[in-house]
Amino acid sequence: MEKTVGLVSLGCAKNQVDGEMLLAALESGGFQAVSPEEADIVLINTCGFIDSAKKESIEAILDFAQLKAQGQVKKLVVTGCLAERYREEIHKELPEVDGVFGIGANGDITACVKEMLAAGFTQRFPEKSAMPLCGARRLSTQPFTAYLKIAEGCDNRCTYCAIPLIRGGYRSRTLESIEEEARQLVSGGVKELVLIAQDTTRYGLDLYGRYALAQLLTRLCAIEGLAWLRVLYCYPDSITDELLDVMAREEKVVPYMDIPLQHASGKILRAMNRRGSRESLTALMEKIRQKVPGVVLRTTLITGFPGETQEDFEQLAQFVKEVAFQRLGCFPYSQEEGTPAAQLPGQLDEEEKERRAQLITETQLGIMERQGQELIGRRLTVLTEGFEEESGAWFGRSYMDAPDVDGRVYFTAAQPPAPGDFVEVLVEGCLDGEVFGCREP
């Protein structure tokens, strides 16, 4: 029987955690984890959220299908969101695939793979609720940083989003299970924990009848050895005063909030089945900045949503200028089958959606350049991640930058640090949203 297995995990950090659990389960089931190019069995843990992510997943499958045709790979398995969303189509369109397993099969992945090896092509799609919320993981991040998923699924029902269709309803983990995993990660050398869920601020509502993220942060901050605690994917409606007070009070919670707002026009927000308006969102950003000194605000926006007029877009552009987010990502609307927004009138052409996204991105680059200049002369605590041969500089992240999505701090050092060390860096300049400086002695 083939014994080596390799994992390719695509998409978001939540899917990355799922992939880490899949790999750990297969290892405990007798398989040896190796790089995908060297493996007998390759699992493609796919993303199926928007068109660009689906294309990336399909390209990865085709790349390894070619290696399979050459005899380098023996079996090809597809898991994750694309497998869950396009159950029948994958094997029909990609006959090179030997196994297709939905997210509900994650907890039984070893048995599924062994069945495939014994019986040939196999597909399994248990209920989404069967997907385990936690379990042993084989970390794919650097050893000093780890994602910590606190919930699965989503109940927000934004009209453009397929996540509830793919992942099901919102399910919180218990406070106890999250704290236990956090302690295990920190005892293994993790210094930075990044809390993730489709909506972190909703955490606890289904289990405890109340928002419990503030309570969770307080408990996690008591863990000895943990240095940084970062929160991603905050839904604006659920940001409570209690949460902001905890962020301001607890030194381990870095003052960084990722709040995907998607738009600022009240008309477009209503069409998205989201609440708020340009005025209310601006007021919320001001409130967060008042209550959490030095906070870095990150958001994501969508341009070209059905019915977005030039006036709606100009509202969004002006909102970006006024709020001056420190970090921002902007994406053209993706028309996803099965979502209510896909049937709305006023669909814009791809070129116009892309043009508008590019304009927002250019505006944000200018904002970040100005903000970067303001950092010159400041000292930043930086978590060292490695050394770049090309530039001859060390690099890492300050509290202002989340892993994988934000920029880096580059610095020279008379005394070379080790990856995972916290160092003080004097900022000397900035370029394209990234800063550089020198390590303070």
N, C-alpha and C positions, 0 to 999 in steps of 0.2 A: 504494500500500500504506500502511496505517496505520503511522505512525512513532513516535508518542508512547506511552509506557508508564508506568503508575503501579503502585505496590506497596502493598498493605495486608498487614502481617505481624502475625499474632496469636499468642498463647500465650507460650511461655517464651523466655529469652534465646538458647537453642540454635537455636530456629526463627528468631529475629531475625537471627542470623549467616547462616543459610541464605538468608534473604531478601536480605541485603546481597550475597551472592554471586550470587544470581539477577539482581539489578538490574545489577550490574557486568558480568555476562555479556551481558545484553541490550544494554547500552550499547556494549560492544565489538563487538556484532553489528550495529550500525547504528541502534538505537533510541534515542530521546531520553527520558530520565527526567524526568517532571513529577509534580505532585501527582495523586493518583488521580482527583479530581473533574474534572481538566482533560485526562485521558488518553484516547486512542483505545482503548487496550487496558489493562484492569485485571487484575492478578494478585492473587488473594486467597490468601496463603500461610497456610493454615489450621492450627489446632490441633485434635486429635481425642482428647485424653487423657481427659477426664472430661466428664460431661453438660453442665456449665456452659460449658466451653470449646467443645464442639460446638455448643451453642446460639448462642454468640457468633459462631462461624464462619458458621453458616447465616444468622444475621441480617445479617451483613456481605454475604454473597452476595446475599441478597434486596434489600438496600438498593441495591446497584449494578445488580442486575437491573432495578430500577425506573428508574434513570438510563439504562440501556440502552433500555428501552421508550420513554423520552422523547427518545431520540436523542442524549443527552449522552455516552454511552459506546457504542462500536461493538462491542467484543469483551470477553468475560468469561472469564477463565481461573482454574481452581482448582488449587492445588498444595498441598504440605505433608501433614501427618498425616491430615487428614480425607480428602483425595484418595486417599492410600495405603490407608487403612483401609476406605473405602466406595467402592470403585472403580466398581461398576456402578450403585449407588443414586443417585449424584450426578446423572448425566445423566437418569436415569429420573425422579427427583423434582424436579429443577431443570433443565428443558429450556432455560432461558435461557442456561445455561453453554455456551460454545463449545469449551472445551478442559479436559481433566482429565489432569493429569500427576502420577504418583507420584514419590516422593523419588529413585528411581533415574534419573529423567529430568532431575534438576537440572543435571547436567553438560552436557546437550545441550539446554538450555531454548530457546536461540535457534532452533535447527533445528525444535524442536517448535512454537514459536509461528509460525514462517514457514510450516510445513506446514499449520497450522490456518488461516492467512490465505488460503492457496492452495486448500485442499481442503474447507474447512468444518469441522464438528465433528471433533475429533481427541482421542484419548486414548492415552497411552503409559504403560506400567508395566514398565520394565526391572527387573532384579534390584536389591534394596535395596543390595547390595554395590557397585553401580555408582555410588552417590552419592559425589561427591567429598568428601574430608575437608578440603580446603583449596582456596584459589583467591583471585583478586582480589575485593575487596569495595568496596561503596559505603556507607561508614559511615552509620548512621542515628542513632547516639548523638551526644552533644556531642563536639566534636573532641578534647577532652582525656581522654576515657574510652572504652575499647573492650572488648568481650568477646572472648575468645580461646578458641575451642573446641579442646580437646586430644584428644577422642575422640568416637566416634559409637556409638550403640546401647547395649545393656545385656545382661549375662549373669546378673543376679541373680535373675530369675524370681520376684519377689514376686507373690503370688497375686492381688492386686487390680489389678495394673498391666498395661496394654496396650502399653507401650513396646517390649518385645521383639517383639511381633507386628507393630508398625508399623515400627520402625526396624531390627530385626534384631539380630544379635549385636554384642558389644563390639569396636570397632576403634580402636586407638590410632594417633595420628599419630607420626611419628618425632620424636625430640628435635631433630634438625636442622631439620625443617620448621617446628616450632613456634617455635624460636629465630629463624629467618629472618623469619617473619611478625611476631614481636614486635618485632624490630629495625626492620622497615619501618614498623610502626605508631608506634613511638616517634619515629623520624626524621620522621614526618608530624605530630608534635605531641601524640601521646597521652602522658599522664602517669600514668594509672591503667589497668592491665590487670586484667581480671577473668577468671580461668580457670574454664571451665565444661565439663561433660560430664554424662552421666546419672549417672556415678559417678566423680568426679575421682580419688579415692584408689586406684582400680583401675588407674589409668594405667600403661601399660608392661608389665603382666603378660602380655598376649598377644604382644607384640613381643620383650620381653627376658627373659621368664620370671621377672620380679620386679617389685615395686612400684617405680616410678621417679619418682613425683611429687616426692620430696625432691630428687632429682638435677636434675629439670627446674627447680624453683624456684631452686636454686643457680645454674644457668646463666643464668636470666633476670635474676637480681639483678645480674649483671655488666654488664647493658646500661646504658650511660651515658645519662642523661636520663630514665630511668624512676624515678618517685617512689614509687608504690604498686603492690603486687602483691597481689591478693585472690583467695581460693579459695572457690568455692561447691560445694555438692552432695557433701559428704564422706560416704562410707558408713562407719558406725562400726567395722565389722570390720576395715577396711583402714587405720585410723589407726595408723601405726607410731611408735615412739620416734624413729626417724630423722627422720620428717616433723616431729614436734613440736620436735625439737632445731633443725632448720633454721628453723622459724617463730620460735623464741625467739632465734636467733642473727642472722638476716638482718633488718636494719632496714627494708628495702623491703617485706618481707612483712608486711602489716598483721596485728595479732593479732586475727583475726576468723575464726571457723570456722562454716560453715553445715553442720549435720549433721542431715539429715531422719531422725528416729528413728521416727516414725509411731505408736508406742505404747510403753507401759511394762509392761503385763501380759505375763508370760511366755507364758501360754496364747494370748493374741491374737497375740503376735509369732510363735509357732510356726504358727498358722493363716495368718499372712501369709507364711510361708516366710522369716522373718527370724530371726536368732539373737539371743541375749541375754535378759536379764531386767531387771526394775526395779533389782535390786541391781548387776548388772554395768554397766548403763548409767549409774547414779549414780556408780559407781566410775570409769568412763571420764571423765565430766565433771569429777570432782574431779582426776583425773590431768592432764587437759588444762590446768586452771586452775593447777595446781602447776607444770607445766613451761613454760607460756607466760604470763608475768606480764601482767596487764591484758587477757587475752583476752576478747573478746565472743563468746558462744555463741548461735547461732541454730538453731532447729529448726522442723520442721513435724510436725503430728500429725493423725491421722485418728480421728474419733469415729463410733460406730455401725457398726463392722465386724461382719459376721455372727457371732453368738454372743457379742457383748460384753454381759456382764451388768452390773448396777448395781455389783457388786463390782469388776469389771474397770475400769469407768469411774472409780470412786472411787480406785483405784490410780493411774490416769493423772492425775487431778486432784491427788492428793497428791504425785506425782512432780514435777508442774509447780511446785507450791509449794516443795518441798524444793530443787530444783535452781536455781530462780529464773533461768531463761534471760533474757538481756538482750533477745532478739528471738525472737518465736514466731508462727507462723501455724497455725491449726487449721481443718480442713475436714471436713464430713460425708462419710462413705463414699459413693462413687459406684459403683453396680453396673454393671460394664462387661462387655458381652457378649464371649464368647471368652476370658474370664479364669477361672481355677479358682474364685476367690472368689464369682463370680456364681452358682455352683451350690451353694454351701454352705448348710446349713440355718441357721435363726435369723436371717434377714434382718429388720432393724429398719425401722419405718416412717420416712418422710422427716421427719416432725415431731419425732420423738424424736432422730434423728441431728442435726438442726439445733439442737435444744434443748441437747444435750450440747456441741456445738461452741461455742455461744454462752456456756455456762458457763465453758468453758476460756478463751475469749477475754476474758471479763470478769475472770477471775482474773489473766490475764497483764497486762491494762491496769493493774490495781492494782500489780502487781510493777514494771512499767515506770514508773509514777508515782513510786513510792518510790525507784527507782534514779535517776530524773531529778532528784529533789530532792537526792540525794547528789552530783550533778555541780555544783551551784551553788557558785560560787567557783573552780572548776577552769578551766584554760585548755585549749582544744582546738584542734588544727590542723585547719582546715576548707578543703576544696577548693571554691572558689566556683563556683556553677553559674549564677546569674543574679540578677535583681532583680524583686521582686514589687510591682507598683504598689499593689495593694489594701492591703497591710500597710505599705508604705513601707520595706521591709527587704530586705537582700540575703539570699540563702540558699545553702546548700551542704551538704556532707556531711563528717563526721569519719570517722576509721577505723572507727567503731562502726556505720556505716550503708552497706549495699550499695545500688547504684543500683536504682531501680524497685521494690524490695521493702521498704525500710526508710524511716525518717523523714528529716527535714531539720534543719539548724541554721539558725535565722534570726538575723540580726545587723544592727545599725546600724554605720555606718562614717563617720567624719569625712572620711577619704580613700577615695573609692569604688574598690573593686578591679575587676579585669576578670575575666570568666568564665575559669576555668582557673587563676586565682591561688590559691596557698595563703596563708591568713591565720590569725593567732592570734586566737581569740575567747574572751573571758571570759564564762563562763556565768552568767546572772543569774536564770533561771527555766526552768520546763518546763510543758508543757501537752499532754495526750493523746499522750505518748510523744515529743514533739518539744521541743527545747530552743531557747532564745533568749538572746541576749547582745549584747555590743558588741565591735567589733574593737579589739584592743589597738594603741596607736600604735607 
